[in-house]
Amino acid sequence: MKNFAIATIAACSLIASAHAGYTSDVIAFSNLTEWQNAPTDADINLFGAGYAAEYYTENFKGLASGSSVSGGASWAAWTATAATGALQATESGLYATQAGAVVTMNFTAPYEMPMGGVRGIGGGFQFVNSSGRAVAGKIWLKLSTGESIIRTISSANQFMGFWVADPTQTITSFQLQPIGTGAAYSVGAETMYLGTAVAVPAPGAVALLGAAGLISVAHRRREV
């Protein structure tokens, strides 16, 4: 299947919370490189000092099809289900077997707040018709943090990704809901990219650890 993804949007934009009780924003991207570089972009300042980004790429190859499909590893472990029908893993992605079915991906790995867990997600999301050909359609993408966005899938080789801007929020699930024209087709995803935040020791802490190591080595030498 060809890689048809979400139609072009602004390279970087904020999506306001769609539900009461949530105060976080989500930054949306239409470019993979910009999505990957966002955590180190000083203008965006996505993560606080002392944290760096870690990524996981999911291409869905080798996964078993069924009523639910699981993949990932460590902090990026996930399980996907379709509201009706099943899911089919192909060499180019993961697709619902029934037209109009809502697909939900739950991230199942344990995580600690405020940092940890999935904080960014990106990739290509598309529709296929009964012949397996990529077609245009409208999709509603929803995050567990309360934000959502509606886009029409119409162009090839387009990317769409998100980062949670609130450091106290993580993405525990991600839903693809076909609407309008998309309800006549099966929704799916091509290669997906997941991102998280990992703690990085401050330079002073690294120096102290190094000094402690040298002291320990010197002490052992004196004992010998």
N, C-alpha and C positions, 0 to 999 in steps of 0.2 A: 504494500500500500504506500502511496506517496505521502510525504509528510506535509499535510495541510494543517495550519495552526491558526490561532486567533488572529483576527484582522488587526492591522496596525493601530496602536494607540500612542499617546505621547510617551517619550522615552522614560519619563519619570513623573508620576503623578500620585497625589494622595487620594485615597478612597475613604470617605467618612464612614463611621460606624453605622450599620443598618439597623441595629437593635438597641433599645434602652438597656442600660446597665453596663455597657462597654464604652471605654473611653479611649481605646487605642486607635491608631491610624494604621493603614496598610499602604505601603508604597508600591505602585504597579510599574512594571517595566515592559518594554516591547523589544528589548535587545538582550541577548544572553550575556555578552561581555559586560554590559553595564550592570546587569543583575549580579553577576559574580563579583564585580568590583565595588559594589555599593557599600559593603562593610568597611572598606578601607578608604572610601571617599570622604575627605574632610568636610566637604560641603553638606553631605547628608548626615554624617556623624551618627550612623545607625547604632553602633555598639558603644558602650562606655569604655573608658580607658581600662586596659588590662585584659581585653577580650579580642579574640581573632575568630575568623570564620573557618568552618570546616564543611566540606561538601561531599555529597553522595550522589552518584549517577545511576539511575535505574532505566535499563533498556528493555526489561520484561522478557528477555530471551531465556528459554529453558524453564519457564514457569508452567505449572500445570493449570489447565483450564478447569472451570467448575463454578459452583454456586458462589464460592468465594475464592479469592486468589491472594496469596501472601508473598512478600518479598522483602528486600532491604536487608539491613544488618545493623546491629548496635542501636544507636539513637535513631536511625532511619528506618527501623522495622515498621512494616505496614501490612494491613489487610484490606482488600477492596471487595465490595459486594455490590450487586445490582438489585434495585428494588423489585424488579420482575425479571424473569429469565435467568441467564447466567452470564459469566464473563469468559471471553476467549482470548488467550495469550497467543500472539503471533510473533513472527520474526521482526515485526515492525511496531508492535505496540500491544495495548490491552484494550479490548472492545466489548461493549455490551452485545449480547446476542439478540436482544429484542429491541425493536425501534421504540424510541421514546423513554426507555428505562433510565431512571436516575441512578448514577453510580456514585458511591461514597467510598473514600479512602480514609481509613482510620489509622493513625500512627500509634502503634502499640507498645513501643519501647518506653520503659520508665524514664522519668526525667525529674530534675530538681529545679525549683524556682529560685531566684528569678531568671537565671540563665540555664540553658539546656533544652533538650527537645527540639522539634522542628520549628524554626523561626522564618524559614524562607522556602518557597516552592516555585518551580518554573517548568516550562516544557511546552510541548505542542499538544493541543486538544482539538479533535476533529470529529466529523461525522462521516459515516460510510453508508451507502445504500445497500439494497439486498444483493447487488452484484459485487459488493466489496470495493466499489469505487468511491473515492473521496468526493464529497459534495458539500455545498454551502448550507449553512443552517445557523440558527440563533441558539446561544447557550447562556445559562445563568450559572456562574461560578460562585460558590459560597464557602467561606472559611468559618471554622468553629469559633473564631474570635468575634464573630458578628458582622464582619464586613462581607459585601458581595458586589459583583460587577456583572453586567450583561454585555455580551459582545456577539457580533456575527462572524462566524468562521467563513472566510471567503477567499483567502490568499494562500499561496504556497510559501513555505520557508519563512514563516513568521513565528515569533516567540512571544510568550506572555509569562511574566513571573511576578511574584509578590515577596515583600519582606514585611514582617511585623515591626512597626516602629517603637512600640511600647515594650521595654525590656522585661516587664512582668507578665507578658503574654506569650504563649506558644501556640502553634497550630496543632491541634489534636485530631482534626479531621478536615477533609476537603471534599466538596460535593460538586458534581457535574450534573446539571439538570437541563435537558433539552426543552426548549420552549418555542412556540410559534412554528416556523418552518423546520426547526430542528427536531420537533416531535415525530416527524415522519421517518427519521433515520436513527441509526445506532451511534451512540457517542463513544469516543475512545480517546486514548492518550498515546502519544509517541514517547520518545525518551523523556524522562522527567529528571529534574535536578532538585535536590533537597539541600538545605543549608541550616547550620546551627551555629551557636557561639560557644567557644571554648576559652577557658581562663588561661592567660599567659602570665607567668611570673614577672614581676617588675624587675628592671635591670638591677636594682639594689639587692633584691631577693636572690637573683641568680648569682650575684657576686658573693653574697653571704654563703650560699650553698657551695660555691666553688672553694671558698676559704675554708669552710668546714671540712670539705673533702681533703684539702691539703693538710690541715691540722691532723685529721685522722690518719692519713698516710704517714706523716712525720712521727706520730705517736707510735704506730706499729713498728716503724723502723727502729725507734729507740728501744722498744721492747726486744727486738731481735738482737 
